Amino acid sequence: MNAYEAADILGISRRRNGDLREMVRALTLFPWFNTAEDAKRREAALWALTHWKEYQDECARRREAPAIALSLLKIQFGRD
Protein backbone atom coordinates (compact mmCIF):
# COMPACT_ATOMS: atom_id res chain seq x y z
CA MET A 1 0.00 0.00 0.00
CA ASN A 2 1.20 3.52 -0.70
CA ALA A 3 -0.24 7.04 -0.58
CA TYR A 4 -1.46 6.89 -4.17
CA GLU A 5 -3.39 3.65 -3.62
CA ALA A 6 -4.80 4.83 -0.29
CA ALA A 7 -6.07 8.07 -1.85
CA ASP A 8 -7.65 6.08 -4.71
CA ILE A 9 -9.47 3.80 -2.29
CA LEU A 10 -10.40 6.29 0.44
CA GLY A 11 -10.74 9.52 -1.48
CA ILE A 12 -9.18 12.88 -0.65
CA SER A 13 -11.57 14.31 1.95
CA ARG A 14 -10.97 12.11 4.96
CA ARG A 15 -10.34 13.06 8.58
CA ARG A 16 -8.16 11.13 10.97
CA ASN A 17 -10.46 11.42 13.99
CA GLY A 18 -14.16 11.09 13.42
CA ASP A 19 -13.80 9.27 10.12
CA LEU A 20 -10.94 6.85 9.48
CA ARG A 21 -10.61 5.50 13.01
CA GLU A 22 -14.33 4.73 13.13
CA MET A 23 -14.16 3.08 9.70
CA VAL A 24 -11.34 0.81 10.86
CA ARG A 25 -13.22 -0.01 14.04
CA ALA A 26 -16.42 -0.87 12.17
CA LEU A 27 -14.61 -3.00 9.59
CA THR A 28 -12.71 -4.81 12.35
CA LEU A 29 -15.72 -5.71 14.51
CA PHE A 30 -17.17 -8.41 12.25
CA PRO A 31 -14.56 -9.17 9.57
CA TRP A 32 -16.47 -12.20 8.28
CA PHE A 33 -19.14 -9.83 6.89
CA ASN A 34 -16.56 -7.82 4.93
CA THR A 35 -16.27 -8.10 1.19
CA ALA A 36 -12.94 -7.92 -0.64
CA GLU A 37 -13.59 -4.19 -1.18
CA ASP A 38 -14.14 -3.69 2.56
CA ALA A 39 -10.86 -5.47 3.28
CA LYS A 40 -9.06 -3.10 0.89
CA ARG A 41 -10.70 -0.08 2.55
CA ARG A 42 -9.64 -1.35 5.98
CA GLU A 43 -6.07 -1.91 4.80
CA ALA A 44 -5.96 1.54 3.18
CA ALA A 45 -7.40 3.22 6.27
CA LEU A 46 -4.87 1.50 8.55
CA TRP A 47 -2.08 2.55 6.21
CA ALA A 48 -3.34 6.15 6.08
CA LEU A 49 -3.53 6.34 9.88
CA THR A 50 0.04 5.10 10.29
CA HIS A 51 1.38 7.22 7.40
CA TRP A 52 -0.81 10.29 7.90
CA LYS A 53 1.61 12.89 6.53
CA GLU A 54 2.19 10.98 3.28
CA TYR A 55 -1.54 10.44 2.82
CA GLN A 56 -2.33 14.12 3.46
CA ASP A 57 0.40 15.24 1.05
CA GLU A 58 -1.08 13.04 -1.70
CA CYS A 59 -4.59 14.36 -0.98
CA ALA A 60 -3.35 17.96 -1.12
CA ARG A 61 -1.57 17.27 -4.41
CA ARG A 62 -4.78 15.85 -5.87
CA ARG A 63 -6.88 18.78 -4.62
CA GLU A 64 -4.50 21.28 -6.20
CA ALA A 65 -4.09 19.40 -9.50
CA PRO A 66 -7.43 20.48 -11.10
CA ALA A 67 -6.81 24.13 -10.20
CA ILE A 68 -3.31 24.02 -11.67
CA ALA A 69 -4.56 22.33 -14.84
CA LEU A 70 -7.30 24.94 -15.23
CA SER A 71 -4.85 27.82 -14.80
CA LEU A 72 -2.50 26.27 -17.37
CA LEU A 73 -5.37 25.97 -19.85
CA LYS A 74 -6.27 29.62 -19.31
CA ILE A 75 -2.68 30.67 -19.93
CA GLN A 76 -2.44 28.46 -23.01
CA PHE A 77 -5.59 29.85 -24.59
CA GLY A 78 -5.13 33.41 -23.39
CA ARG A 79 -8.26 33.59 -21.23
CA ASP A 80 -8.61 35.27 -17.87
KANOR-V293659 format. One record per residue. SS is DSSP state (H for helix, E for strand, L for the rest). OMEGA is omega in radians with two decimals (999 if undefined). Layout:
# KANOR-V293659
ss=SS omega=OMEGA
ss=SS omega=OMEGA
This chain:
# KANOR-V293659
ss=L omega=3.04
ss=L omega=-3.06
ss=H omega=-3.13
ss=H omega=3.13
ss=H omega=3.14
ss=H omega=3.13
ss=H omega=3.07
ss=H omega=-3.07
ss=H omega=-3.02
ss=H omega=-3.03
ss=L omega=-3.02
ss=L omega=-3.09
ss=L omega=-3.13
ss=L omega=3.06
ss=L omega=-3.13
ss=H omega=3.13
ss=H omega=3.13
ss=H omega=-3.13
ss=H omega=-3.06
ss=H omega=-3.14
ss=H omega=3.12
ss=H omega=3.09
ss=H omega=3.13
ss=H omega=-3.14
ss=H omega=-3.13
ss=H omega=-3.12
ss=H omega=-3.14
ss=H omega=-3.07
ss=H omega=-3.11
ss=L omega=-3.04
ss=H omega=-3.13
ss=H omega=3.05
ss=H omega=-3.04
ss=L omega=3.02
ss=L omega=3.10
ss=H omega=3.11
ss=H omega=3.09
ss=H omega=3.12
ss=H omega=3.10
ss=H omega=3.11
ss=H omega=3.12
ss=H omega=3.12
ss=H omega=3.13
ss=H omega=3.13
ss=H omega=3.08
ss=H omega=3.12
ss=H omega=-3.12
ss=H omega=3.13
ss=H omega=-3.13
ss=H omega=3.12
ss=L omega=-2.98
ss=H omega=-3.10
ss=H omega=3.13
ss=H omega=3.14
ss=H omega=3.13
ss=H omega=3.09
ss=H omega=3.11
ss=H omega=3.11
ss=H omega=3.12
ss=H omega=3.11
ss=H omega=-3.14
ss=H omega=3.10
ss=H omega=-3.11
ss=H omega=-3.05
ss=H omega=3.13
ss=H omega=3.13
ss=H omega=3.12
ss=H omega=3.13
ss=H omega=3.13
ss=H omega=3.14
ss=H omega=3.09
ss=H omega=3.09
ss=H omega=3.11
ss=H omega=3.12
ss=H omega=-3.10
ss=H omega=-3.11
ss=H omega=3.05
ss=L omega=3.12
ss=L omega=3.11
ss=L omega=999
